[in-house]
Amino acid sequence: MNLRFDHLGLLTDTREKNQELADFFAGVLGLDVSGNAGEGYAEVKAGAMTIALHTGAMVDDFGAHGGTLLQFSSDDLRADVEEIRRRGGNIALEPTETDWGTTSAYVAGPHGVLVELYKFNS
């Protein structure tokens, strides 16, 4: 496997909270924010790391995962999911093509950690 940790996702349960996070990162910390947090998704550029602001998640009960989403890009998403499954990982979302151009899968970790593996579709 060749996973790269390059996104940290913060999950909120309302668009208003998502916008408040974007306002904090832009207004207080002076970081560049792109997208529209008030409509459900925005990205904060923080050096080599991107902080993704999400309203909700692709699983129904994201609250059980603690509201933190660690995102790893993958060169071979389906093979990595199978390797994680072989190692005993709990696949919370099977590989799914998204409306925004990725194939994504979720792995439920201990103590509320949710990990997304994603690959941009060609």
Steps between C-alpha positions, in 0.01 A plus 500: 500500500607855432273730704571872543343701783414831338153601626345539843121511489292680760139379499212719614131423525376834359600733219506788748766328710695421185492870404611600851805274462582656162462850646736407785771362272474795257420787734692408814789294364526676163507175298366467146159331482353377172159350431178586676487380860145630536391261226676204660866487393808719502877452515751687712856503365742453789842444345531148357185397690143575398232533766171391344184641657205262450135522593422137566676199355428214263394278791177571688630508858823697470455627857600158625835559336574814701479758222861453387576363156859416405534490123766304313548503124558159346654386173292179497194555717329166448817300565569706813146438628545127450836509681344688792211253507752211502669663800170502688397860423137606530395639160225750587443602136592281205671677206246750367519740206420851620339794322823701542726269300650255746453141597496486879479239774478538878675294764368520857781517752497477878371776728302687236767538232371482143750461215419576138703349220447680171621507142420764240321345204665544160 
